[in-house]
């Protein structure tokens, strides 16, 4: 997908903002994923179970954020190589409206649907 100079600059700015936001999310989420204390005299069993669940959720959120952060680098490389906007599976153009919603997508609707089923 050939991007105009204006579109290329706008996309890069959007991706850089997303990169910064994801980095901030990762930095802010480190405390919630900390080790849960075993002191049941201080924290009741149910409170500890809640804390363990919150810890697991925080770690999964951090993992997903890390994956999205890595995808930003992949998409920027695709922009540089001229491959941005083409489906990884079939090679067809991805609908620009789909890319507007999420610039990190690498599959067209049809291939994404096939992969989900």
For each residue, the residues with C-beta under 8 A, 3 or more apart:
1: 84 85 86 93 94 96
2: 82
3: 7 8 11 79 84 85
4: 7 8
5: 8 9
6: 9 10
7: 3 4 10 11
8: 3 4 5 11 12 79
9: 5 6 12 13
10: 6 7 13 14
11: 3 7 8 14 15 79 84 103
12: 8 9 15 16 76 79
13: 9 10 16 17
14: 10 11 17 18 103
15: 11 12 18 19 72 75 76 79 103
16: 12 13 19 20
17: 13 14 20 21
18: 14 15 21 22 68 72 103 104
19: 15 16 22 23 69 72
20: 16 17 23 24
21: 17 18 24 25
22: 18 19 25 26 65 68 69 72
23: 19 20 26 27 69
24: 20 21 27 28
25: 21 22 28 29 65
26: 22 23 29 30 62 65 66 69
27: 23 24 30
28: 24 25 31
29: 25 26 32 33 58 61 62 65
30: 26 27 33 34 62
31: 28 34
32: 29 54 55 58
33: 29 30 55 58 59 62
34: 30 31 55
35: 55
36: 48 51 52 55
37: 42 43 48 51
38: 48
39: 42 43
40: 43 44 45 48
41:
42: 37 39
43: 37 39 40 47 48 51
44: 40 47 48
45: 40 48 49
46: 49 50
47: 43 44 50 51
48: 36 37 38 40 43 44 45 51 52
49: 45 46 52 53
50: 46 47 53 54
51: 36 37 43 47 48 54 55
52: 36 48 49 55 56
53: 49 50 56 57
54: 32 50 51 57 58
55: 32 33 34 35 36 51 52 58 59
56: 52 53 59 60
57: 53 54 60 61
58: 29 32 33 54 55 61 62
59: 33 55 56 62 63
60: 56 57 63 64
61: 29 57 58 64 65
62: 26 29 30 33 58 59 65 66
63: 59 60 66 67
64: 60 61 67 68
65: 22 25 26 29 61 62 68 69
66: 26 62 63 69 70
67: 63 64 70 71
68: 18 22 64 65 71 72 104
69: 19 22 23 26 65 66 72 73
70: 66 67 73 74
71: 67 68 74 75 104
72: 15 18 19 22 68 69 75 76 104
73: 69 70 76 77
74: 70 71 77 78 106
75: 15 71 72 78 79 84 103 104 106
76: 12 15 72 73 79 80
77: 73 74 80 81
78: 74 75 81 83 84 106
79: 3 8 11 12 15 75 76 82 84
80: 76 77
81: 77 78 84
82: 2 79
83: 78 86
84: 1 3 11 75 78 79 81
85: 1 3 93 94 96 99
86: 1 83 91 92 93 94
87: 90 91 92 93 94 106 107 108 111
88: 106 107 111
89: 107 108 111 114 115
90: 87 108 110 111
91: 86 87
92: 86 87 108
93: 1 85 86 87 108
94: 1 85 86 87 98 99 105 106 107 108
95: 98 99 108 109
96: 1 85 99 100
97: 100 101
98: 94 95 101 102 105 108 109
99: 85 94 95 96 102 103 105
100: 96 97 103
101: 97 98 105
102: 98 99 105
103: 11 14 15 18 75 99 100
104: 18 68 71 72 75
105: 94 98 99 101 102 112
106: 74 75 78 87 88 94
107: 87 88 89 94 111 112 115
108: 87 89 90 92 93 94 95 98 111 112
109: 95 98 112 113
110: 90 113 114
111: 87 88 89 90 107 108 114 115
112: 105 107 108 109 115 116
113: 109 110 116 117
114: 89 110 111 117
115: 89 107 111 112
116: 112 113
117: 113 114
